[in-house]
Amino acid sequence: MKLEIVQYGDPVLRAKGNRIERIDDRIRELAQNMIETMHVANGVGLAAQQVGKPVQLTVLDVSQVEDRPSTMKLNGQDVDPVSAMPLVLINPSVALGNETDTGTEGCLSFPEITGEISRSKSIVVHGQDLEGNAIEIQTTGFLARAIQHEVDHLNGVLFIDRMSSAAKMSLSSSLKRLQKETQRGLKHRQRATAETTL
C-alpha cells in the first residue's frame, strides 16, 4: 500500500525514531509499504519518519543507480549491492570512515530541492533485518551515502542541516515556501479530523 510522504515543515521529520523492540507483522507491513512508496516515488531510500512514523526503520534500493557505483559486504561476505536490494534496516547504527567526498543529494520530503553534501566515503552499519537477525554491512560509494542520509532521518537530522550556510541561504525562499505549504496542509487535516470527530 502506497503511503503519504511527509514534507518539510512537518514536525515528525525532526523526531528521533524510537527503537523497535519487537519485529512483528505490523513492522513487516510498514516496511513493505515503505518499499512500495519509495519505488512509486522513484526514490533510493525512505525513513519511517518520512511516512509519519518516528521509529528506527529505513528502506533503501540503489539498484537503479548505475552512474554512482557502490560496494557492499554483508556479514563479512562480498555481495553485489544490486542483488541485496531492497534493503531493510532496523535500529541501525553507523560508524563513519575518515575519508569524505561531496555529492549531490535530494530527498523525497523536499521535492525539487538538491544540495551538495559531504559524507563519509565508507561506513560500517550494524542493525537488524526483518527477521530480527543482527546484520553488519560494510559499504562504500552511493549506498554508503544513501544509508547516511536515511540514518540521519531516523535521528531527526535533515540533509539541509549538512549543507553549507551559503547553500542553505540560496534555498531559503524555496524552503520557507515548502514549510508554509506543509503547515497549511497540516492545519487543513487537523480541521477535517476535528469536524469528523464532532
C-alpha positions, 0 to 999 in steps of 0.5 A, a space after each residue: 500500500 502506497 503511503 503519504 510522504 511527509 514534507 518539510 515543515 512537518 514536525 515528525 521529520 525532526 523526531 528521533 525514531 524510537 527503537 523497535 523492540 519487537 519485529 512483528 507483522 505490523 513492522 513487516 507491513 510498514 516496511 513493505 509499504 515503505 518499499 512500495 512508496 519509495 519505488 512509486 516515488 522513484 526514490 533510493 531510500 525512505 525513513 519511517 519518519 518520512 511516512 509519519 512514523 518516528 521509529 528506527 526503520 529505513 528502506 533503501 534500493 540503489 539498484 537503479 543507480 548505475 552512474 554512482 557505483 557502490 560496494 557492499 559486504 554483508 556479514 563479512 561476505 562480498 555481495 553485489 549491492 544490486 542483488 541485496 536490494 531492497 534493503 531493510 534496516 532496523 535500529 541501525 547504527 553507523 560508524 563513519 570512515 575518515 575519508 569524505 567526498 561531496 555529492 549531490 543529494 535530494 530527498 523525497 520530503 523536499 521535492 525539487 530541492 538538491 544540495 551538495 553534501 559531504 559524507 563519509 566515503 565508507 561506513 560500517 552499519 550494524 542493525 537488524 533485518 526483518 527477521 530480527 537477525 543482527 546484520 553488519 554491512 560494510 559499504 562504500 560509494 552511493 549506498 554508503 551515502 544513501 544509508 547516511 542520509 536515511 540514518 540521519 532521518 531516523 535521528 531527526 537530522 535533515 540533509 539541509 542541516 549538512 549543507 553549507 550556510 551559503 547553500 542553505 541561504 540560496 534555498 531559503 525562499 524555496 524552503 520557507 515556501 515548502 514549510 508554509 505549504 506543509 503547515 497549511 496542509 497540516 492545519 487543513 487535516 487537523 480541521 477535517 479530523 476535528 469536524 469528523 470527530 464532532 
